[in-house]
Structure formats: structure tokens, C-alpha cells
Amino acid sequence: MSKLRKSLALIMALLMITALLAGCGGSGGASPAGGGNSAGLDVDPADLQFPLAETAEISGLTSFPVGSESDPNNRTIFKRLEEQTNVHVNWKAIQSDQWGDKIALEMSNIKTLPEFVFTAGFGDTDLLKYAKQGVIIPVEDYIDKYMPNLCKVFEQAPEYRTMCTDEDGHIWALPWIEQLGSEKTAIQTVGNMPFINVAWLEFLGLDMPTTTDEFEQVLIAFRDNADALKKEFNIDGDIIPMSCIINGGNEDCTILCNGFGEGYGDPDPGRHIAVTDDLKVICPANTEGWREGIEWLHKLYTENLIDPDAFTQEWSTYVAKGKSGRYGVCFTWDVANIASISMDDLIAGNGWQPLPALTADVRNITPANGSFTSGFDRGRCVVTANAENPALICAWLDQMYDPFQSPQNNWGTYGEDDEFDIFVLGTNANGDEMLQHAPLGDASPVEVREAECTGGPLAILDSYYGVYVTCPDDAQYRLDWIKDIYTPDMNTKYVFPNVFMSSDDTKTISNLNADIYKCINTARADWIMNGFSDADWEKLQSDLDAYGLQEYLSIFQKYLDDFYA
């Protein structure tokens, strides 16, 4: 009897596992584990049709931009979602400038962690670490059963499901996807776009520079005619020929160095890698072009052409000086965030224009790594092991992938009782409702969007434009700039693709990058300011080798080879 009971128990267990895997319709990965999740996939999708018959409550963790509404439930987008779903979210919100420090503490205490993290923005290392610790659960089976909107996105663009899936077939987070252009015309190919004050050029009778030598002479003219510029344009404060934030992402001046030597520049300031035309992963800081570019930037600095605050200033200071009209050249995603200029003037080319690629030894713009698949964040939103009903959580999160909802979460909404709305509600060519971007006027795109949008997981595909939403005006003119000004000079063939590395490789890359990133950035900032010798250059190369650069590059090479195999 004892043996019979054990045999029956084993058979029942196998039947339950088989039924569970068959019901998922997905990758067949391991079932989620953790607080209350074991029966999560047993929920009938019909019971999760919105609005729910009875109000349900879930808990979430999110961030909010500095100076914007701190209570998510006071945002119009979440108010409407609660009405549409009959799901109330008990939010815990953290100010975005404190997110990096506080999210790690939140994730370390599983007992107090909300059921999902809406704006996680986790890197691969974080995702795999929290997965191994059992803090987050895999969601691939919940996607297949309870997230039809996201499934449709994956059907239309299957590369994104591949990019979300780890080597074991698990999806640990819900993505953010923003398609605006593709390949070499994608809006993400150039992040730290250089802008030049054409009003100053016209006043001084100068042409748009096309070489590094011409550019240097323009900056010198800005410097030497500071008094005349201040008087003509009523500027309060010193004239700054060129400002940037050294090692500051989109506000860095790296792009100016693309024309030196081999022409790679440094298109990936977070990882310092580039891909050659023969599909080899290299570190630009090993190249002669990188060295020549730094030498040239040091020359500009010694000539008082670069803002002395460029090594220490924060975003707020950078913007404040820009809004005062003191810059001749600056770097950013969109100059409307830095300078006081209307969208109409930008489109017309008045006041500010993008600075074209500068020829030194060659003429080239290296697109940013990962940009050919447009905007993508693999770790945008996670479901935690505290989720009592992960099926409900995922079904609610799937509403963010509705093609009418995603643009609102990403940019803002319509019909608010305030001074500005991102959208007006209109119709498309078929007479269906469509979100139409309202003119931004003199408003900063960042500021007005932060006041309304919610971020989080979402997907906007190129096929949505003209059907569900119009293309944002500031995105359209940026797309036009890239296509007309930069794409013709994108002479390199490849970028490093967006791949999901194994846990071991992700950990190794993360550990190696900590030293490599610091070593390169420290040397770069120091050398732009103080210059460097041959001995300094050789020491940088030996230090990088000591920090494991060759192993670092070999791991990237393995994934590049696999991608193109």
C-alpha cells in the first residue's frame, strides 16, 4: 500500500506538471516560484477581462521626475487606467534622481517589496542577479497566456522577444520599445548630437564648419568676439564657445573625434566598444584615432574654447547656462532642452542647427551600439516574488502595450485640465481615434512630457504612426536631421547588437567593465584638461590589459559571432 500510494502521488505530480506546461503555450520554461505564484497560471483569462467585476488592488513601485507629480494616482493616465480596468494600484514612488541609490535597497528586502517594479530600468546583471535570488519571477508563460497586446508586438517584431529571452528561455522583465526609424536612420543612432549657434555664425559672417580645423577657427571667433556677441544678443554672463559634460552621455563631445585616425570615435561610452567592418570587436581607446581626438580636444581646452565647468557640471547647471544664451556649441539629444528656442525656429534652421560630421583624417559618424533595432530597454518592468496574483499583474501591465495606450505612457496624454497637453484626440484616415501631437511651442519637450507621462513598459512600433498616433514633431525633425545630415556619413557597416548574455558572461563583463570604464574615463577627462605623454599613453594600454581588456573583448566577440552566424 505504501508503494502504491507513492506511485499514485508520482503520477499525479507528473500529470499536474504536464497540464501546467501545456496550458502556458510558450517557451516551456520553469514555472514561477515565490510568494503565492504557484497557482498563478491556473487563472482563467476570461476572469481577467477588464473592467473587472469587482475592484482589485495590486502594489507597484515606480519613479517620478524631479519637480513633477509625486503621486502616480494623481496622474491622468493612471486615473483613466483605473476606470478602464477597475484595478487600484497602491504605489510607492521614488524621485528619479534618488532611484539608483534606493532601488537597490528596495530589492534587498523581499518582505516589503511591492508586487511589481514599473520603471525598474534594470541592466542584465541586475535581472540575472535578482532572478537567481528569487526576487523576481519569469514572465514568459504569463505573457503567452495573459498578455495579448505584448504577444501581438512580438508577432509583428519577433526580434524583440529574442532580445528579451535569456539562454534558458526565460523572460525576466517586460520591455520598453520605441521605434523611430530603423538601421542607419534610427533616431538612436546619434545620441550626443552636436549643435552650433547659427545666429552667431551669421552675425560674424562665418560658414558652417566641415573640418576640425574650420571648427576650431569658428570657436576662436566666438571667443574673440565675445563682447560683440554679448551686446548683439543681450547675453548676461560670459560667452562660452563650446560647452559639454565630459563623460556625460548625450552631453559629451565624443562625436567630434569621429574623424581622427580610423574614424571610430567612441560610440559606446558605457562599454567603450566598437565593431569594425570585418566584424571584430575593438576598444576605441586602443586606437590611434582615439588618441589623436583627445590631443585635439586638449588643444581646444588650452585655447579657452571649452567650458572649464565641462568636467564637473551637472545637468541643471548645463541647462541654466544654455538657457541664458551663452553657448556657441553644445551637445544633447535635442537642443530645445538646452537653448531657449521654439520648435518652429528649429525646423526652419533658425538659431541652432546640428553640426555635421567634421573631417580630420576621415569623415565618419559611427552609429551607437544597439541602435539599429531602435529604442529598447530589456529590464524596464519586473514582477516580484511577492505578487499574490501574477496573472492579474501581467494582465494589467499588458494594458500598457495597447497601441493607443503606449504613446500616452511614453509621451503624455490628452484632455487634461491644465496649461498644456501633449496630445489632442483626433482621427486617422479611417476615421478611428488617433492621438495627435499638440505643438510644443517654446516649451521644453522633456519638461512637458515629464509632467504627464508615466514611462514603464510599453511598445511603439513604426507601423503605429498615422494609425494610432502621429510622430512627435521634435522626433520627426530629429529623424530628418539624422537622415539628411548624419546617415550619409555613417560609413561603418555594423553596430554591436542588443544581446542577452549568459549569467556568467554578464557577471564577467560587469566586473571587468567596472575597472575598464573608470580607467578610460579618468584618463580621458584628465588628458583633455592636462594633456598626456607617450608614457601616459603606454600606461593606459598596459593598465587596460591588466584590467582584462582582452578577455572583455573576447566575450563580446563571441556574441557578435553568434549573432551573425
KOLDREN-752678 format. One record per residue (C-alpha): x, y, z; residue in three letters. Coordinates in steps of 0.2 Angstrom, whole numbers, plus 2048, in hexadecimal, padded with zeros to 3 digits. Layout:
<atoms>
+-----+-----+-----+------+
:  xx :  yy :  zz : resn :
+-----+-----+-----+------+
:   X :   Y :   Z :  ala :
...
+-----+-----+-----+------+
</atoms>
This chain:
<atoms>
+-----+-----+-----+------+
:  xx :  yy :  zz : resn :
+-----+-----+-----+------+
: 800 : 800 : 800 :  met :
: 80E : 80C : 804 :  ser :
: 816 : 809 : 7F3 :  lys :
: 805 : 80B : 7EA :  leu :
: 802 : 81B : 7F3 :  arg :
: 814 : 822 : 7EE :  lys :
: 811 : 81C : 7DC :  ser :
: 800 : 825 : 7DB :  leu :
: 807 : 835 : 7E2 :  ala :
: 815 : 834 : 7D5 :  leu :
: 809 : 832 : 7C7 :  ile :
: 7FE : 840 : 7CE :  met :
: 80D : 84C : 7CF :  ala :
: 812 : 848 : 7BD :  leu :
: 801 : 84B : 7B7 :  leu :
: 800 : 85C : 7C0 :  met :
: 811 : 861 : 7B8 :  ile :
: 80B : 85B : 7A7 :  thr :
: 7FB : 865 : 7A8 :  ala :
: 804 : 874 : 7AE :  leu :
: 810 : 875 : 7A0 :  leu :
: 803 : 871 : 793 :  ala :
: 7F8 : 87F : 799 :  gly :
: 806 : 88C : 797 :  cys :
: 808 : 88C : 784 :  gly :
: 819 : 893 : 785 :  gly :
: 82B : 88F : 788 :  ser :
: 828 : 880 : 794 :  gly :
: 834 : 888 : 7A1 :  gly :
: 833 : 885 : 7B3 :  ala :
: 823 : 88A : 7BC :  ser :
: 825 : 89A : 7C7 :  pro :
: 829 : 898 : 7D9 :  ala :
: 827 : 8A3 : 7E8 :  gly :
: 819 : 8AB : 7F3 :  gly :
: 808 : 8A5 : 7EC :  gly :
: 80E : 8A1 : 7DA :  asn :
: 80C : 88F : 7D9 :  ser :
: 7FA : 890 : 7D4 :  ala :
: 7FC : 8A0 : 7CA :  gly :
: 7FA : 897 : 7B9 :  leu :
: 7EA : 88E : 7BE :  asp :
: 7E1 : 89F : 7BC :  val :
: 7D4 : 89E : 7AE :  asp :
: 7D8 : 8AD : 7A2 :  pro :
: 7C5 : 8B0 : 7A1 :  ala :
: 7C5 : 8B5 : 7B3 :  asp :
: 7D2 : 8C3 : 7AF :  leu :
: 7C7 : 8CC : 7A2 :  gln :
: 7C7 : 8DE : 7A6 :  phe :
: 7BF : 8E7 : 7AF :  pro :
: 7BF : 8DA : 7BC :  leu :
: 7AE : 8D6 : 7C4 :  ala :
: 7B5 : 8DA : 7D5 :  glu :
: 7C3 : 8E7 : 7DA :  thr :
: 7D4 : 8DF : 7DC :  ala :
: 7E3 : 8E6 : 7E4 :  glu :
: 7F5 : 8E3 : 7DF :  ile :
: 805 : 8EC : 7E5 :  ser :
: 813 : 8F4 : 7DA :  gly :
: 823 : 8FD : 7DC :  leu :
: 827 : 90B : 7D0 :  thr :
: 831 : 91B : 7CE :  ser :
: 82C : 92D : 7CA :  phe :
: 836 : 93B : 7C2 :  pro :
: 83C : 949 : 7CD :  val :
: 830 : 958 : 7CE :  gly :
: 821 : 94D : 7C7 :  ser :
: 812 : 945 : 7D0 :  glu :
: 819 : 939 : 7DD :  ser :
: 809 : 92F : 7DF :  asp :
: 806 : 924 : 7D0 :  pro :
: 7F3 : 922 : 7D4 :  asn :
: 7F2 : 935 : 7D1 :  asn :
: 7F8 : 933 : 7BF :  arg :
: 7EA : 933 : 7B2 :  thr :
: 7F1 : 924 : 7A9 :  ile :
: 7EF : 919 : 7B9 :  phe :
: 7DE : 920 : 7BE :  lys :
: 7D8 : 91B : 7AD :  arg :
: 7E0 : 90A : 7AE :  leu :
: 7D7 : 907 : 7BF :  glu :
: 7C6 : 90B : 7B7 :  glu :
: 7CA : 900 : 7A8 :  gln :
: 7D0 : 8F1 : 7B2 :  thr :
: 7C8 : 8F3 : 7C4 :  asn :
: 7D9 : 8EF : 7CB :  val :
: 7E0 : 8FB : 7D8 :  his :
: 7F3 : 8FC : 7DA :  val :
: 7FB : 900 : 7EA :  asn :
: 80A : 909 : 7E5 :  trp :
: 81B : 90C : 7ED :  lys :
: 824 : 91A : 7E4 :  ala :
: 836 : 91F : 7E4 :  ile :
: 83D : 92F : 7DD :  gln :
: 846 : 92B : 7CD :  ser :
: 857 : 933 : 7D3 :  asp :
: 857 : 927 : 7E2 :  gln :
: 851 : 918 : 7D9 :  trp :
: 863 : 910 : 7D6 :  gly :
: 867 : 911 : 7E9 :  asp :
: 856 : 90B : 7F0 :  lys :
: 850 : 8FE : 7E3 :  ile :
: 85E : 8F3 : 7E9 :  ala :
: 859 : 8F4 : 7FB :  leu :
: 847 : 8F1 : 7F6 :  glu :
: 84C : 8E1 : 7EC :  met :
: 856 : 8DB : 7FB :  ser :
: 847 : 8D9 : 807 :  asn :
: 83B : 8CD : 7FF :  ile :
: 82F : 8CE : 80D :  lys :
: 82A : 8E0 : 80A :  thr :
: 82C : 8E0 : 7F7 :  leu :
: 81D : 8E4 : 7ED :  pro :
: 816 : 8D8 : 7E0 :  glu :
: 81E : 8E0 : 7D1 :  phe :
: 82B : 8ED : 7CC :  val :
: 824 : 8F8 : 7BF :  phe :
: 833 : 903 : 7BA :  thr :
: 841 : 8F7 : 7BF :  ala :
: 84D : 8FA : 7B1 :  gly :
: 857 : 8EB : 7B6 :  phe :
: 867 : 8E6 : 7AD :  gly :
: 86A : 8D4 : 7A9 :  asp :
: 875 : 8D2 : 7B8 :  thr :
: 867 : 8D8 : 7C3 :  asp :
: 85A : 8CD : 7BA :  leu :
: 864 : 8BD : 7BC :  leu :
: 869 : 8C1 : 7CE :  lys :
: 858 : 8C4 : 7D4 :  tyr :
: 852 : 8B4 : 7CA :  ala :
: 85F : 8A9 : 7D2 :  lys :
: 85A : 8B0 : 7E3 :  gln :
: 848 : 8AD : 7E0 :  gly :
: 843 : 8BF : 7E2 :  val :
: 83B : 8C0 : 7D1 :  ile :
: 831 : 8B3 : 7C7 :  ile :
: 832 : 8AD : 7B5 :  pro :
: 823 : 8B4 : 7AB :  val :
: 824 : 8AB : 79A :  glu :
: 816 : 8A0 : 79E :  asp :
: 80B : 8AE : 7A4 :  tyr :
: 80F : 8B8 : 795 :  ile :
: 808 : 8AA : 78A :  asp :
: 7F9 : 8A7 : 794 :  lys :
: 7F4 : 8B8 : 79B :  tyr :
: 7FC : 8C5 : 790 :  met :
: 7F5 : 8C6 : 77F :  pro :
: 7FA : 8D7 : 77B :  asn :
: 80D : 8D3 : 77E :  leu :
: 80B : 8C3 : 775 :  cys :
: 805 : 8CD : 766 :  lys :
: 814 : 8D8 : 767 :  val :
: 81F : 8C8 : 767 :  phe :
: 816 : 8C1 : 758 :  glu :
: 819 : 8D1 : 74E :  gln :
: 82B : 8D3 : 754 :  ala :
: 831 : 8C2 : 75A :  pro :
: 843 : 8C9 : 75C :  glu :
: 83D : 8D1 : 76C :  tyr :
: 838 : 8C1 : 774 :  arg :
: 849 : 8BA : 770 :  thr :
: 851 : 8C9 : 778 :  met :
: 847 : 8C6 : 788 :  cys :
: 84A : 8B4 : 78A :  thr :
: 859 : 8AD : 793 :  asp :
: 863 : 89D : 78F :  glu :
: 857 : 892 : 799 :  asp :
: 848 : 899 : 790 :  gly :
: 842 : 8A4 : 79E :  his :
: 83C : 8B6 : 79D :  ile :
: 83F : 8BF : 7AD :  trp :
: 839 : 8D0 : 7A9 :  ala :
: 82C : 8D9 : 79E :  leu :
: 834 : 8E5 : 791 :  pro :
: 833 : 8F7 : 78B :  trp :
: 833 : 8F8 : 778 :  ile :
: 833 : 908 : 76F :  glu :
: 836 : 907 : 75C :  gln :
: 83A : 917 : 753 :  leu :
: 843 : 913 : 743 :  gly :
: 84D : 904 : 740 :  ser :
: 85F : 8FE : 73C :  glu :
: 86A : 90E : 738 :  lys :
: 85B : 919 : 738 :  thr :
: 855 : 914 : 74A :  ala :
: 853 : 923 : 756 :  ile :
: 85F : 91A : 762 :  gln :
: 86E : 919 : 757 :  thr :
: 874 : 92A : 75D :  val :
: 871 : 92E : 76F :  gly :
: 87E : 93C : 773 :  asn :
: 879 : 947 : 764 :  met :
: 884 : 956 : 762 :  pro :
: 87B : 967 : 75F :  phe :
: 882 : 977 : 75A :  ile :
: 87B : 989 : 75C :  asn :
: 878 : 98E : 74A :  val :
: 872 : 99F : 750 :  ala :
: 884 : 9A2 : 756 :  trp :
: 88B : 99B : 746 :  leu :
: 880 : 9A7 : 73B :  glu :
: 884 : 9B6 : 746 :  phe :
: 896 : 9B3 : 744 :  leu :
: 895 : 9AF : 732 :  gly :
: 89B : 99D : 734 :  leu :
: 897 : 98D : 72B :  asp :
: 892 : 97D : 732 :  met :
: 8A2 : 973 : 736 :  pro :
: 8A5 : 963 : 72D :  thr :
: 8B7 : 95F : 734 :  thr :
: 8BF : 95E : 745 :  thr :
: 8CA : 96D : 740 :  asp :
: 8BB : 977 : 73A :  glu :
: 8B2 : 973 : 74A :  phe :
: 8C0 : 979 : 755 :  glu :
: 8C1 : 989 : 74B :  gln :
: 8AE : 98C : 74E :  val :
: 8B0 : 989 : 761 :  leu :
: 8BF : 995 : 761 :  ile :
: 8B4 : 9A2 : 759 :  ala :
: 8A6 : 99F : 766 :  phe :
: 8B3 : 9A2 : 773 :  arg :
: 8BB : 9B1 : 76C :  asp :
: 8AB : 9BA : 768 :  asn :
: 8A3 : 9B7 : 779 :  ala :
: 89F : 9C9 : 77D :  asp :
: 897 : 9CC : 76C :  ala :
: 88C : 9BC : 76E :  leu :
: 887 : 9C1 : 77F :  lys :
: 882 : 9D2 : 779 :  lys :
: 879 : 9CC : 76A :  glu :
: 86F : 9BE : 772 :  phe :
: 86D : 9C6 : 783 :  asn :
: 876 : 9B8 : 78C :  ile :
: 879 : 9B9 : 79F :  asp :
: 888 : 9AF : 7A4 :  gly :
: 898 : 9AA : 79B :  asp :
: 898 : 9A3 : 789 :  ile :
: 89C : 990 : 789 :  ile :
: 8A2 : 98B : 778 :  pro :
: 89F : 978 : 77B :  met :
: 897 : 970 : 78A :  ser :
: 894 : 95D : 78E :  cys :
: 894 : 951 : 79C :  ile :
: 8A4 : 946 : 79B :  ile :
: 8A0 : 934 : 79D :  asn :
: 88E : 939 : 79E :  gly :
: 884 : 92F : 791 :  gly :
: 87A : 939 : 785 :  asn :
: 882 : 949 : 78C :  glu :
: 894 : 943 : 788 :  asp :
: 89E : 949 : 779 :  cys :
: 8A5 : 938 : 773 :  thr :
: 89C : 939 : 762 :  ile :
: 8A8 : 947 : 75D :  leu :
: 8B7 : 93A : 75D :  cys :
: 8AF : 92F : 750 :  asn :
: 8BA : 936 : 742 :  gly :
: 8CB : 932 : 74A :  phe :
: 8D5 : 922 : 745 :  gly :
: 8CA : 913 : 741 :  glu :
: 8BA : 91D : 744 :  gly :
: 8B2 : 913 : 751 :  tyr :
: 8B0 : 921 : 75F :  gly :
: 8A9 : 919 : 76E :  asp :
: 897 : 914 : 76A :  pro :
: 894 : 90B : 77A :  asp :
: 899 : 915 : 789 :  pro :
: 892 : 909 : 795 :  gly :
: 89C : 8FA : 78F :  arg :
: 8A9 : 902 : 784 :  his :
: 8A7 : 8F5 : 776 :  ile :
: 8A5 : 8F7 : 763 :  ala :
: 8A3 : 8EB : 754 :  val :
: 8AF : 8EB : 745 :  thr :
: 8A9 : 8E8 : 733 :  asp :
: 8B1 : 8D6 : 734 :  asp :
: 8A6 : 8D3 : 744 :  leu :
: 8B3 : 8D4 : 751 :  lys :
: 8AF : 8DC : 762 :  val :
: 8BC : 8E9 : 767 :  ile :
: 8BF : 8F5 : 775 :  cys :
: 8C0 : 907 : 76D :  pro :
: 8CC : 90C : 77B :  ala :
: 8D8 : 900 : 773 :  asn :
: 8D8 : 90A : 763 :  thr :
: 8E3 : 918 : 75C :  glu :
: 8D3 : 921 : 757 :  gly :
: 8CD : 922 : 769 :  trp :
: 8DE : 928 : 76F :  arg :
: 8DF : 936 : 761 :  glu :
: 8CD : 93B : 766 :  gly :
: 8D2 : 93E : 778 :  ile :
: 8E1 : 948 : 773 :  glu :
: 8D6 : 953 : 768 :  trp :
: 8CA : 956 : 776 :  leu :
: 8D8 : 95A : 782 :  his :
: 8DE : 967 : 776 :  lys :
: 8CC : 96F : 775 :  leu :
: 8CC : 96F : 788 :  tyr :
: 8DD : 978 : 78A :  thr :
: 8D6 : 985 : 77E :  glu :
: 8C8 : 989 : 78A :  asn :
: 8BB : 982 : 77D :  leu :
: 8B3 : 975 : 788 :  ile :
: 8A9 : 979 : 798 :  asp :
: 8B4 : 976 : 7A7 :  pro :
: 8A5 : 970 : 7B0 :  asp :
: 8A3 : 962 : 7A3 :  ala :
: 8AC : 955 : 7AF :  phe :
: 8A1 : 958 : 7BE :  thr :
: 890 : 960 : 7BA :  gln :
: 880 : 958 : 7BC :  glu :
: 871 : 958 : 7B0 :  trp :
: 868 : 966 : 7B9 :  ser :
: 877 : 972 : 7B8 :  thr :
: 87A : 96D : 7A6 :  tyr :
: 868 : 971 : 7A1 :  val :
: 868 : 981 : 7AB :  ala :
: 877 : 988 : 7A2 :  lys :
: 870 : 982 : 791 :  gly :
: 85F : 98B : 795 :  lys :
: 869 : 99B : 798 :  ser :
: 86F : 99A : 786 :  gly :
: 881 : 999 : 78A :  arg :
: 886 : 98A : 77F :  tyr :
: 88D : 989 : 76E :  gly :
: 88D : 976 : 76D :  val :
: 885 : 96A : 778 :  cys :
: 881 : 957 : 778 :  phe :
: 870 : 94F : 77D :  thr :
: 862 : 944 : 776 :  trp :
: 858 : 953 : 771 :  asp :
: 85F : 965 : 772 :  val :
: 84D : 96B : 777 :  ala :
: 851 : 964 : 788 :  asn :
: 861 : 96F : 78A :  ile :
: 85D : 97F : 780 :  ala :
: 84E : 98B : 781 :  ser :
: 848 : 987 : 76F :  ile :
: 837 : 983 : 768 :  ser :
: 833 : 973 : 75E :  met :
: 82E : 97E : 74F :  asp :
: 83F : 986 : 74F :  asp :
: 848 : 975 : 751 :  leu :
: 83F : 96E : 742 :  ile :
: 843 : 97E : 738 :  ala :
: 855 : 97D : 73D :  gly :
: 855 : 98D : 746 :  asn :
: 860 : 990 : 755 :  gly :
: 867 : 97E : 757 :  trp :
: 86B : 970 : 74B :  gln :
: 874 : 95F : 74C :  pro :
: 886 : 960 : 749 :  leu :
: 88A : 954 : 73B :  pro :
: 898 : 947 : 73C :  ala :
: 8A9 : 94F : 73C :  leu :
: 8B7 : 949 : 731 :  thr :
: 8C8 : 946 : 739 :  ala :
: 8D1 : 937 : 732 :  asp :
: 8C0 : 930 : 72C :  val :
: 8AE : 935 : 72C :  arg :
: 8A3 : 929 : 736 :  asn :
: 895 : 927 : 742 :  ile :
: 895 : 917 : 74C :  thr :
: 883 : 912 : 751 :  pro :
: 880 : 90E : 763 :  ala :
: 881 : 8FB : 768 :  asn :
: 870 : 8F3 : 768 :  gly :
: 867 : 901 : 75F :  ser :
: 863 : 8F8 : 74F :  phe :
: 854 : 8F0 : 758 :  thr :
: 84F : 901 : 75E :  ser :
: 84B : 905 : 771 :  gly :
: 84B : 8F6 : 77C :  phe :
: 84C : 8F3 : 78F :  asp :
: 84C : 8E1 : 793 :  arg :
: 84A : 8E3 : 7A6 :  gly :
: 83C : 8F1 : 7A7 :  arg :
: 82F : 8E8 : 7B2 :  cys :
: 830 : 8D8 : 7BD :  val :
: 824 : 8CE : 7C7 :  val :
: 82A : 8CA : 7D8 :  thr :
: 828 : 8BA : 7E2 :  ala :
: 81C : 8C3 : 7EE :  asn :
: 80F : 8C3 : 7E0 :  ala :
: 800 : 8BB : 7E7 :  glu :
: 7F7 : 8BA : 7D6 :  asn :
: 805 : 8BB : 7C9 :  pro :
: 7F8 : 8B7 : 7BB :  ala :
: 7EE : 8C7 : 7C0 :  leu :
: 7FE : 8D1 : 7C1 :  ile :
: 803 : 8CC : 7B0 :  cys :
: 7F2 : 8CE : 7A9 :  ala :
: 7F1 : 8E0 : 7B0 :  trp :
: 803 : 8E4 : 7A9 :  leu :
: 7FE : 8DD : 798 :  asp :
: 7F2 : 8ED : 797 :  gln :
: 802 : 8F7 : 796 :  met :
: 806 : 8EE : 785 :  tyr :
: 7F5 : 8F3 : 77D :  asp :
: 7FA : 8FD : 76E :  pro :
: 7EF : 90C : 774 :  phe :
: 7F6 : 90B : 785 :  gln :
: 809 : 909 : 782 :  ser :
: 80B : 91B : 77A :  pro :
: 802 : 923 : 789 :  gln :
: 80D : 91A : 796 :  asn :
: 81D : 91F : 78C :  asn :
: 819 : 931 : 788 :  trp :
: 809 : 937 : 791 :  gly :
: 7F7 : 938 : 78F :  thr :
: 7E8 : 942 : 789 :  tyr :
: 7D9 : 94B : 791 :  gly :
: 7E1 : 951 : 7A1 :  glu :
: 7DB : 960 : 7AA :  asp :
: 7EC : 96A : 7AA :  asp :
: 7F6 : 975 : 79F :  glu :
: 7FD : 968 : 793 :  phe :
: 7F9 : 957 : 78C :  asp :
: 804 : 94D : 782 :  ile :
: 7F6 : 946 : 777 :  phe :
: 7E6 : 94B : 770 :  val :
: 7D9 : 93D : 76C :  leu :
: 7D7 : 93D : 759 :  gly :
: 7D3 : 930 : 74C :  thr :
: 7DE : 926 : 73F :  asn :
: 7DA : 924 : 72C :  ala :
: 7CE : 916 : 731 :  asn :
: 7C4 : 921 : 73D :  gly :
: 7CB : 917 : 74C :  asp :
: 7D1 : 920 : 75C :  glu :
: 7E3 : 926 : 75A :  met :
: 7EE : 92F : 766 :  leu :
: 7F5 : 93F : 75E :  gln :
: 804 : 948 : 765 :  his :
: 800 : 95A : 76A :  ala :
: 80D : 967 : 765 :  pro :
: 81A : 969 : 773 :  leu :
: 81D : 97C : 76F :  gly :
: 82B : 983 : 77A :  asp :
: 829 : 975 : 787 :  ala :
: 837 : 969 : 78B :  ser :
: 832 : 957 : 784 :  pro :
: 839 : 94F : 794 :  val :
: 830 : 95A : 7A0 :  glu :
: 81F : 959 : 799 :  val :
: 820 : 946 : 796 :  arg :
: 826 : 943 : 7A8 :  glu :
: 817 : 94C : 7AF :  ala :
: 80B : 93F : 7A6 :  glu :
: 813 : 92F : 7A1 :  cys :
: 815 : 920 : 7AC :  thr :
: 823 : 916 : 7A3 :  gly :
: 824 : 904 : 7A8 :  gly :
: 822 : 8F5 : 79C :  pro :
: 81B : 8FA : 78B :  leu :
: 81D : 8F7 : 778 :  ala :
: 81C : 904 : 76A :  ile :
: 81F : 8FC : 759 :  leu :
: 822 : 906 : 749 :  asp :
: 812 : 8FF : 742 :  ser :
: 808 : 908 : 74F :  tyr :
: 80C : 919 : 748 :  tyr :
: 7FD : 920 : 73E :  gly :
: 7F2 : 913 : 746 :  val :
: 7F2 : 914 : 758 :  tyr :
: 7FD : 924 : 75B :  val :
: 807 : 931 : 751 :  thr :
: 819 : 931 : 751 :  cys :
: 81F : 93F : 75E :  pro :
: 825 : 94E : 755 :  asp :
: 835 : 94F : 75F :  asp :
: 838 : 93D : 75A :  ala :
: 834 : 940 : 748 :  gln :
: 840 : 94E : 746 :  tyr :
: 84D : 944 : 74F :  arg :
: 84A : 936 : 743 :  leu :
: 84C : 941 : 735 :  asp :
: 85C : 948 : 73C :  trp :
: 863 : 937 : 73E :  ile :
: 85D : 931 : 72C :  lys :
: 863 : 941 : 723 :  asp :
: 873 : 946 : 72D :  ile :
: 87A : 937 : 736 :  tyr :
: 874 : 927 : 72D :  thr :
: 87E : 92B : 71D :  pro :
: 88E : 92B : 727 :  asp :
: 88B : 91B : 731 :  met :
: 898 : 911 : 728 :  asn :
: 89A : 903 : 734 :  thr :
: 890 : 8F4 : 730 :  lys :
: 88B : 8ED : 741 :  tyr :
: 887 : 8F1 : 753 :  val :
: 888 : 8E5 : 762 :  phe :
: 876 : 8DD : 763 :  pro :
: 86B : 8DD : 772 :  asn :
: 86F : 8CB : 779 :  val :
: 86A : 8C3 : 789 :  phe :
: 87A : 8BB : 790 :  met :
: 87B : 8AC : 79C :  ser :
: 87B : 8AF : 7AE :  ser :
: 88E : 8AA : 7AF :  asp :
: 893 : 8B5 : 7A1 :  asp :
: 888 : 8C4 : 7A7 :  thr :
: 890 : 8C3 : 7B8 :  lys :
: 8A1 : 8C2 : 7B0 :  thr :
: 89E : 8D1 : 7A4 :  ile :
: 897 : 8DB : 7B3 :  ser :
: 8A6 : 8D7 : 7BE :  asn :
: 8B2 : 8DB : 7B0 :  leu :
: 8A9 : 8EB : 7AA :  asn :
: 8AA : 8F2 : 7BC :  ala :
: 8BC : 8F5 : 7BA :  asp :
: 8BD : 8F7 : 7A7 :  ile :
: 8B0 : 905 : 7A7 :  tyr :
: 8B8 : 90E : 7B6 :  lys :
: 8C9 : 90D : 7AE :  cys :
: 8C4 : 913 : 79D :  ile :
: 8B9 : 921 : 7A4 :  asn :
: 8C6 : 927 : 7B1 :  thr :
: 8D4 : 928 : 7A4 :  ala :
: 8C9 : 931 : 797 :  arg :
: 8C3 : 93F : 7A3 :  ala :
: 8D4 : 941 : 7AA :  asp :
: 8DC : 941 : 799 :  trp :
: 8D0 : 94E : 791 :  ile :
: 8D4 : 959 : 7A0 :  met :
: 8E6 : 956 : 7A2 :  asn :
: 8ED : 94E : 793 :  gly :
: 8F7 : 93D : 793 :  phe :
: 908 : 936 : 78D :  ser :
: 90D : 926 : 784 :  asp :
: 910 : 91E : 795 :  ala :
: 8FF : 923 : 79B :  asp :
: 8F8 : 91B : 78B :  trp :
: 902 : 90B : 78D :  glu :
: 8FC : 90A : 7A0 :  lys :
: 8EA : 90B : 79B :  leu :
: 8EC : 8FC : 78F :  gln :
: 8F5 : 8F2 : 79C :  ser :
: 8E9 : 8F6 : 7A9 :  asp :
: 8DA : 8F1 : 79D :  leu :
: 8E3 : 8E0 : 79A :  asp :
: 8E6 : 8DE : 7AD :  ala :
: 8D3 : 8E1 : 7AF :  tyr :
: 8CF : 8D3 : 7A3 :  gly :
: 8CB : 8DC : 794 :  leu :
: 8CF : 8CE : 788 :  gln :
: 8C3 : 8C2 : 792 :  glu :
: 8B6 : 8D0 : 792 :  tyr :
: 8B7 : 8D2 : 77F :  leu :
: 8B7 : 8BF : 77C :  ser :
: 8A6 : 8BD : 785 :  ile :
: 89F : 8CA : 77A :  phe :
: 8A6 : 8C2 : 76B :  gln :
: 89E : 8B2 : 76F :  lys :
: 88D : 8B9 : 76F :  tyr :
: 890 : 8C3 : 75F :  leu :
: 896 : 8B3 : 756 :  asp :
: 886 : 8AA : 75C :  asp :
: 87B : 8B8 : 757 :  phe :
: 882 : 8B8 : 745 :  tyr :
: 884 : 8A5 : 744 :  ala :
+-----+-----+-----+------+
</atoms>
